[in-house]
Amino acid sequence: MIIRTIQFLCISLSFSLCIANIAIAEVGNMPRTKPLIQLATTASNPISNVSDYLISEKLDGVRGYWDGKNLYSRSGRKIAAPDWFIQHFPKYPLDGEFWIKRGAFEQISAIIRKNQATDAEWSRVLFMVFDLPAETTPFAGRYDKAVNELTGTSAYLQVIKQYSLTTAGVLDADLQAIIDLGGEGLMLHKKTALYQAGRSQDIVKLKPFYDAEAVVIAHNEGKGKFSGMLGALVVENQDGKVFKLGSGLSHEQRLNPPKIGSVVTYKYYGLTQKGTPRFASFLRVRASQ
């Protein structure tokens, strides 16, 4: 497959000049208009400076892109949406997600893939907007513009609610509340970030974490700013997996680490293919010790 990148000029409703990138993918003799959308990264460490981000629910839908005239999938396939569905969409690009409700991924995926889904099927669909790709302002400003200009314009167009939190503890509680409601997780988007195509460290997916216990079997000495103190705990969990806990430790715990043989609680975000806890970090020493 050949990918060519071009740039085009567009005029937004506010008459601001903007530049958007579109990739034209040639698949055999059938070109596709592939949007160069922004992609999130998965949280690899506990989130610091939570107040730097706007937060929204991670929807279990299908990624979509509106170029001002047509809807496309992430891969660049034109979505066969009815004219009445897109009738009141704006003339400028939107980055978003096709969605029905929590737990309905199979249904929305089936509708989006069809060349002729019924009106009854499309009437259940919402295009949930989370960004304005052609705008050159920071994300917080792009969100405000989306809310001000798009709210109430179409029954099938909604702006995903963004909100702020202040501490990691409140963020964890909010994540758990979403999971309890059947949601997938949270998305954190840095307020000051500009829209840039490709994988971005300014957008973070926060999925549910689990906690478990492990026995400390060794101490790894720290380097750099942790020189002369603990760098990481080497632990073994109940499944016999040995791994390191290098984050989540306080300065005092690095100076006086949990003793070898002690049991600690760690949190993690699922398992790797080898069964090792993913992104494991220290939580606490087991209280009963």
N, C-alpha and C positions, 0 to 999 in steps of 0.2 A: 504494500500500500504506500502511495506517495502522499506526503503531507506538504502542502504549500501554505505559507502564512501571508495574508495580506492585511492591509489596514484600510478602513474606510472612515469617512467623516460622517457624523450624524448631528442633528439638531434636536435637543431635548425640548420639552414643553416650556422650559424656562429660557429658551433661546440661548443656552450656553453651548459653545462648541466643544465637542468631545471626540475622542478617538477610541474605537473598539477594535479588538483583534478577532479575526475569524480565520479558522483553518479550513482549507478546502481539501477534503480527503478524496482521492480518486480510488474507488474500489471497482476494479474492472472498468466498465464503461458507465458506471453510475456514480457521479460525484455526490458527495455529501457535504453539507455545510456544518462543520464541526466547531462548536463554540469553544474558545479557549477559556474555560471557566476556572474559578479559583477552587482549590481543594483543601480540605482540612487535614490536620495531623492528629494522631491519637495521643492523648496525654501520656507522657512517659515518666513524669515526676509529679509530686503534689503541686497543685497550682498555687503560686505565690502572687501577691498583689492582685487579689481577686477583683478589687474595685477598678482595675484597669480594663476590664472586659464588660461587654454587653452579653447577656446570657439568654438563650432560648432553648426550648425543648428540641431534642433531636428526633425528627419525625421519621417514621418507618414508611416512607413513600418512595417515589421514583424521581430522580433528579431531572429537571427540565430547564429549558432556556427559551425565552421569548425574544426575538430579534427586532420586534416592532411590527412584524407582519405575520410571522409564523412561529409555531412552537416546535422545538427540537428536543430530542433526547440527548443525554450526555455524549453518546457516540456520534451524534450528528444526524440521526434518522428523523425525518420530518414526522411530526405527530399529526395524525388525521383527526384533529379536533373539529367538531361542528362549528359552523360560522357563528351560531348564536352563543357558543361558549366563549369565543374570543372577541365578540362584538365590541365590548367596552374596554378592552385592554389598551394601554397607552401606545404611543408611537415610538417609544424608546425601549431599549433592552431591559429585561428582567431576568434575574437568576433566582430559581426557586425549586419547588418540589411538588409533584403531583401527589395528592394525598386524599384519603377518604376519612379514616379514623384510625386510632391505635389498633394494632393487631390485624389490619386489613391489607397487608402488603401484597399478598397473592392476588387479591381482587383488583387493586389499582394497577399492578403490573400487567395483568391480563388485559385490562381495558386499554392501556397505553400501547400494547403490542398490536392490537387489532387494527386492520385497515378500515373496518366499518363497524365500530362499536355502536350500539344503539343509543338513541337520545336518552333513554331511561338510564343506561349505564353512565353516560357522561354527566347526567344531572346530579350524580352522587359525588362528582370529582371537584376538588378545589385546587387551584394553583396557588401554593403558599409562597409568597415572595420573601426572600431574605437578603437580597442585595440588588443594587443598581450598577451593573458593570461599566456603564459609560460615564458615570460620574467620577470626577477627580478629587472629591472631597474625602476627609476621613470617614470611617464607617459610621460613627455616631451621627454625622451630618447626613449621610446617605439614608440612614434609618429614618431620621426625622422627615426627610423629603418624601420617602416612600409612604409614611403614615399620612402626611399632609395631603399628598396628591392622589393616593390610590384608595384610601379608605372610602367605602361606599360607592365606588365607581362601577363595580360589577359584583353580582352575586357569587361569581365563581373565582374571584380574585381576593385574596386576603394577605395582609402583611403579617409575618410571624412576629408575635410579641417578643420584644427584647426588654430585659430589665437588668438592674444592677444589684450586686450583693457586695458585702464588705469583708467577710472573713471566710476562711477555708471551712470552718465548722458549719457555718450556715449553708455553704455550697454543698457540702456532703449531705446535709439534711434535706436540701432541696432535691438533690439527685435521688435520694432514697424515696422521697415523696412521689417523684415522677415514675420511678420503677414500680412502686406500689400501685400506681394507677394504670400500669400496663405499658408505660412508655419505654423507649430505648435508652435514653440518657439525656445529656445536655450538650449544647454547643456554646463555646466561649469565643467571642470575636473581639479582638482588641479594638478599643474605641478609636484609637488614633490611626489605625491601619488603612492604607490605600488599597484599592482593588487591583490585584495582580494575578494574572493567569498562572496556573500551576500550583504545586503543593506549597502551602503557606504555614509558617510557624505562628502566624497571627490568628489563625482559627484552630481551635482545639476541640476535638471530640472527647467528651468525658462520659465514659460508660460505667456501669455499676461495678463497685469493687467488692471483694469478698475478704473475709479475714480467717486466719487459721493460726495454729501454733507450731513452733519448731524449737528444737534444742540447739543452743549455741555450742559449736564444736571447735571454733577457733576465732582468733582476732586477727584482722589484717591491719597493719600499721598504715596510717594516713600519709598522704603526700601533699605538697603544696601548702594550702592554708590549713590543712589538717595534719601537718608534719608534727611529730611528737605526741600524737594522740590517735585514737581509733579512727581508721578509715572506713572499715566495714566489718560487720559480724558475718562469720561463716556459719550457716545453720543447716540443719537437716530436719525435714518435716516428717510427718507420719507415713508418707508414701516412700520414704527413703531418698527423696530428692535433696541434693546438696546445692546450695546457692548462697548468694551474698545479700546482705541487707546494708546498703550504704547510704540510703536516704531516710529521712524521718527521725534521725537521732539529734538530740539537743547537744549543745556545747558541753554541758555537764556530763551527759552520757558518753560523749567521746573521751572525756578526761577520766571518767570512772565507768567503764563499760560493763554491761551485764556479764556475770561470771560464766566461764565455760561450764557447761552442764545445766545452766539455768534455762527455763522455758520462756520464750518471748512470743508475743502476738504480732503478726505482720498482716498487712493488707496487700491485695493483688487484684489484677484486672484480667481474670481468666487464666488459661494455661497455654503455654507454647505447644507446638506439635510434639515436643519431647516430654511434655507433661510437667515442665518446670513452671512455677508461678510467674506470670507476666507482670513486669513493672512492680515487683515486690518492694515494699518499704516498711520500716520498723514502726510499730504502733506503741508498744509498751511491754514491760516485763509482767508476766502473769502475776496477778495480785496475790494469789494464794502462796507464793513463794516467800 
